[in-house]
Amino acid sequence: MQVEPAAPLRAIAHLPGERGLPLLGHALEFASDPRRLTERLRARYGDVFRTSFLGTHAVVLLGEDALELVLRDRAQAFSARLGWDLSLGRLFPNGLMLRDLDDHRRHRRIMQAAFTTAALADYLDGMNARIAEALPAWGRARDLRFYPRLKQLTLDNAASVFLGVALGPEADRLNRAFVDTVEASLAFVRVPVPGLALHRGLRGRASLVEFLRAQIPARRGGAQTDVFSHLCRATDDDGRAFSDDEVVDHMVFLLMAAHDTVTSALTSTAYYLAAHPEWQDRLRDASASLGAEPARYEDLGALALHQQVFDEALRLHTPVPYIPRRALREVAFRGHRLPAGTHVSVVPDFTHHDPRLWSQPWRFDPDRFGPSRAEHERHPYAFVPFGAGAHTCIGKRFAYLLAKVFLHQLLSRFHLRLAPGYVYRPEQVPIPKPLDGLPLILEPRAG
């Protein structure tokens, strides 16, 4: 594939927009409130506008048609690898999201072995056990901050389900390395200065790579059923397996993709359930037939309403609110010409709040996803929290599985309450999370 160089500012100067501050562009405004920045630029320039971020010039396309153009990508005109490389390339090189076309399709087919129905069912018992072990301590906490507790649980779950590592000092070390790697992905200083985020992130990645490489020979010949072991043994239709480098790159990326997004979305879900206790009762009624026991794989159909609530949290606080690409050839959209090499971003978060598609879009209303309303089906690209097209998140089913079984156990044990007058204030980048950790009151349920 011929790679077009990034389009310079003069190549997109014909498009409406602005450069922002010298060198920084719109970086500070974006970090402070990306939604407000998007709305400000849209009000002035429309649904297609030019922006700048730390020296990179890009074009933002808004709306469901833009999402379809870029994510469906019928003409194969956009590169995901070149789009994500600026933020993720050094820390998560060659992950599935950073591959294109035939290379992406081949790797995705091999990786599916770790996300089949049988594999997901195998993961479920361990997930349920870790949730059941963690929740009692949450109920005893005097000043519970939900987000850090959930983050530790999902890290432990990733260490076990994805890496096959028992909880303990080794899992803690890997979790720390992983957190440092993720936090470095949107560091403002893109030089690895000791003590700053990118330097910590590169060290974290090196620790993960060292651990994974040492484990690969035993995993290739073993029978473990964690994601790492599946990837070590999986082959394509011609019997080709991943190389050691490919296994390492995919695992480091999957740890990021499977952990941070679901932690963000479940934290938002918990807040909305606490703010709307009638929905706690509805979910308990929906899963009453399961009792207080952890849900089995065959029970998941009874938790459809839990998915509606989770989807509504994903809509209101989309974990990946902006998706970057780079144009491989000239593209036209709504009368605007985007030259080859143009950095392009589409914004699911904007579409998820569009009043043309969603009734009262800022209101928490999971019934909008129910069969009688199905607002998410008003356009094929109205609701894309896991991306869409060839790059739809490969862990989408895993995320829904974890969300359902976690919410079932949480609500079986506790009533969720907020302190009087509490106001939820999440930051939006690099991923939505509450600035205060989300203080929640968990009241044990009788019986």
N, C-alpha and C positions, 0 to 999 in steps of 0.2 A: 504494500500500500504506500503510495507516494504521500509524504507528509508535507503539507503546506506550512510555511512559517507563519507565526502569529501575525495577524494583520496589524500594521502600525496605525496610530491615530489618524493619520492623513487618509488612510483607506476607508475609514468609517466616519470621516468628518461630515459627510453629507447627511448623516442621520441626526435626528433631534437629540439633544442631551447636553451634558456638561462634564467638565473634567474634575470638578471639586478642588480640594486643596492641593498645592504643589506637593509632589511625591506621594502623599497619602491618598489623594483622591477623595473618595467617599468612605474610606476605611473607618474613621472615627464615628461618623454618623451611622454607618452600618452596624458597628459593634454596639452602639448605644441603643438603637431601636430600628432594626431593619424593616419592620412593617411601616413605620412612619416615613422612612426614606423612600420606600417603594411608592407609597401613596403620594408623597410630595412630588416625586419625579413624574408619576403618572398624571397627576392633576395638571402639570405644566406641559408635558410632552406627549401624552397619550400612551397607548399600549405597547409601543415600541420606542425605546429610548437608549441612549448611549450613557455609560457610566465609567468610573475608573476606580481601581482598588490597588493601592501599593504599586503603582506603575503599570498595571495591566489594564488595558482598555477593553471593555466588553459591551455587548448589546443585550438588553433585557427584553424578552418577549412575554407578554402577559396574556392570560386567558386559556380556556380549554382547547381552543384550536392551536395555540402555540404549543401546548403540551403534546397534542397529537402529532403535530409536525415534527417536533424534535425527538420525542420518546418513541413514537411508532417508527419514524425514520424510514419510510418506504424506499426512499431513494438512496439510502445508506450514505447520507451526506454529512453526518455528524460523528465525531469521534468522542467517545466517553473517556478514553485514556488521556487524550490531550486536554480534555476539559478538567478532569480531576487531578491531573499531574501537578498543577501549581500548589495545591494544598496537601495532597496525599502521596505524591510520587516518591518522596524520599523516605517516608515512614511505612508506606504500604505498597511498595512497588510490585507490579504484576499481579495484584489481587484481581478477582473476577471483574470487579467494577472498572478496572483499568485495562481491560482488554476489549478488542474490537473484532467484529465481523467473524470470519471463519475461525480465527484463533479463539475468540470468545465462545462461539458455539461448541467447539470441541471441548474446551475446559468445562463448560457448564454441563455438558452431557456426562462427563466423568464424575463431576461433583454431585450429580443427582443421586448417586448411590448413598450418600450420607443423609438424604432428605426424603427417602421413600416412605410410604406408609408404614412398612415394617420397621424401618429404622426409627421413625418418630415414636412408634409404640414402644420400642425398646428403651428409648430415653425417658419415657414417662414415669416409670417407677422411681428412678433416681431423683427426678425433678420433684415429685411429690414428697419424697422422703426429706429432701433438704428444706422444702417449704415448711413441712410439719415440724422439723427440728428447730427452725429459726423463729417461727411466730410466737411461741410462748414467751420468749424473752422480750419480744416487742411489747406484749401486753403488760409486762412488769416494769417497763421503762418509765421513769418519772417525767422525763422531758423528751418524748420521742420525736425525732426528726425522721420523717418517713423516707426522704430521698436517700440519705446516706445508708440507712438500714437496707433499703431495697437494692441499692447499688452493690453492697457487700453480698447480698443474697444472689444477685444475678452474676456477680463475679465468681462466687463459689460454684454456682451452677455451670458457668462456662468452663471453669477448671475441670469439673467432673465430666459433664456431658460432652464437651468439645475436646478436652485434652486427656480425659481418663486419669486425672490426678486426684488422689484422695486429699481431703482437707487437712491442712497442717502447715508447717513452715514453708514447704516447697510451693504449695498453692498460694500462700501469702506473698512469697517473693515474686512469683509469676504475675499475680494480680497487680502488684505495685509496678512492675515493669510494663504491664499492659496499660495501666492508667496513665503513666508518664508518656507512653507512645501516643495515646489518643489525645491527650491534652496539648501535645505539641502540634497537632495537625493544623490548627489555625493560629499559631503563634505569630504575632506581628513582626518580631525580629526573626528573619529567615536565615540567620547565620548561627551556627552552633556555638554560641558563647557559653563557656562554663557557668553554671548556675541558672541559666535561662531555660525556657521551656523546650526549645528545639534540641538543645544539647542533652537534656534529660530524656527526651523522647527517643533520640538516636541511641542512647545508652540502653533504654528500655527495650527497643527493638533488638539490639545486639544480644541482650539476655534471653529474649524469647527465641531468637534464631539458634543460639547455642543449645538451649534445652531441646528444641524440636529436632535439630540435626542428630543429637546424640540418641534420641529415641527411635528414629525412623527404622533402623535395621530390625529391631525387635518387633515393631508394630507391623512391618511388612509380613513377617512370618507368624504373627500371633493371631489370636481370635477375639481380641477386644472389640467392643461394639460402640466405642465413642467415635465422634466425628473424625478426629485425627487418624485413628486406625482405619476407618472406612476409606479415607482419602489415600492412605498409604497402599491399600490393596486394590483400589478401584482401577478399572481399565476401560478403554473405549471399545467400539465395535471391532476394531482390528487387534485388540489385545494389548494396546499400548497403555502403560501406566504413567503416572506423573513422575518426573524426576524428583530428586531430593529437593532441589531448589524450588520447584513448582509446589511441592507439598508445603514447604516452609512459608512461601509467599501467600498461598491460599489460607493457611491456618492463621497467620497473623492478621490478615484482613478479616477473616470470618469472626475472629474474637471481637474485633471492633464492631462489625456490622450487627452481630447477634446480641451484643451486650448493651451498648449505649442507647440504641433506638428503643428497645423494649423497656429499659429502665425509665427513660423519659416519658414514654406513653403511659406506662402503668402508674407513674407518679401523678400525671395529669388525671388519670382515671380515678385514683384514690381521692384526689381533691374534689372532683365533681360529685363523687358518691357521698362524700362527707357533707358537701354543700346542698345535696339533694337527697336526703335520707329516704324519700319515698322510692327512689330507685334501688337502694339497698334492699328494701322489702320486696320489690318486684324480682330482683335477682334471686333472693332466697326462696321465694315461692317457685321460681322457675326450676331451681335445682333441689327442691324439697324431696323429690323421689330418691335422691342420692344420699340423703341423710347428711351427717357430718363427716363421713368418710371421704378420703381423697378420691377424685374422679378417675375412673379408668378410661382407657381409650374408647371403649364402646359406649361410654356415658357422654361423650362430647356433644352429641346431638341435642342433649337436654340443656346445653349451655349456649344455645344460639343467642339468647338475649344478652348474655355476658359479652358476646362478640359485638353486638350493636353498641353497647356502652363503650367498649374499647375503641370501636371505630369512631364514635363521636369524639372521644378524647384525641384520637389521631387527627381528626379533622380540625378541631379547635387549636391544637398545638402540634402541628406536623413536625415529626422529628428531623426530617430532612427537608427544610422549607424551600431550598434553592437547589437546582440541579444544573451543573455546568457542562457544556460541550464546546467543541471547536469545529467550525465548518470546514469540511474537506474540499468543498467546491462552492461556487457561488450559489446562494439560495435567495429566493424571494418570499417575502411574507407581508401581506396587506399593503402591497405597493412599494415596499421598501426593499432595496437590494443589499444583501449581506455578502460581502466579498469572501472568497476562500481565505481561510485563516482567521476568520472572525471568532473571537470568544463569545459564546452565546450562553445566557442563563435563562431558564424557565423557572416559574415560581408556583409550585403546587399550593403553598400556603395562601397565596392570593386567590387562586381559583376555589379553594376550600371555604372561602368566606364571601364568595360572589353572590349577591342577592338575586341575580338572574337565575341561579341554579339552586340556591338553598333558601328556604323560608326562615326569616329571622336568623341570619347566619351566625351571629355572635351568641346565640342562646344555646344552652346545653339541652339537647332534645334527641335522645337516641332513637325515638320512634321514627325519626326521619329515615332511618335505615331499614325499617320494617317493611314487609311485603305490601302493605296497603298504601304506603307513600313512596318508598324507594327513590328518594331524591338523588341518591348517588348514581342512579341509572338514567338521569336526564341527559347525560352526554357520556360517551365511553371514557372520556378523560376528565370527568367531573371530580373523581375521587381517586387519587393516586399516591397514597401515603407510602407505598412500597415501590414507587416508580412504576414503569409500565413498559410494554414492548419487550424486546429481547433482553433488556437489562432489569426486568422485574426482579425484585429481591429474591434470591434463591431460598432464603430462610423465612419467607412469608408464612408458610404453614407452621413452622416451628414457633414463630412469634405468637400466632393465634393460639396454639396449643398451650404455651406457657401462660399467656394472659388468662385463658379460661380456667386452668387448674389453679392458678394463684388466686384469682378472684373468688373462686368457689371456696377454697380453704380460708381465705381472709374473712369473708363474710359469714362463713359458718361459725367462726370463733368470736368475731367482734362486731359491735356497732361502731361506726366511724363518726367522730364528731370534730368540729372545728371550735376553737375558742371564740367567744362572742366578739363580733366586729372584725374578724380576721379577713384580710385582703390578700388574695393570691397574686404574687408578683414574680412571674417567671422571666428569666433572661431568655433570649431567643437564639443566640449563637454562642458557641458552635453548635449547640443542641439545646432545645428547651429544657430548662430545669429551674426549680424554685430558688430564688436568692437566699431564702432563709431555711432551706432544707425541708420545708413543709411540716410544721409542727401539727401533729394529729393526736387526738385523744382516742385510744382504743378501749372501749368498754367491753369486757368479757360478756358473752351472751350466756344466759342461764341454760343449764343442761348441756 
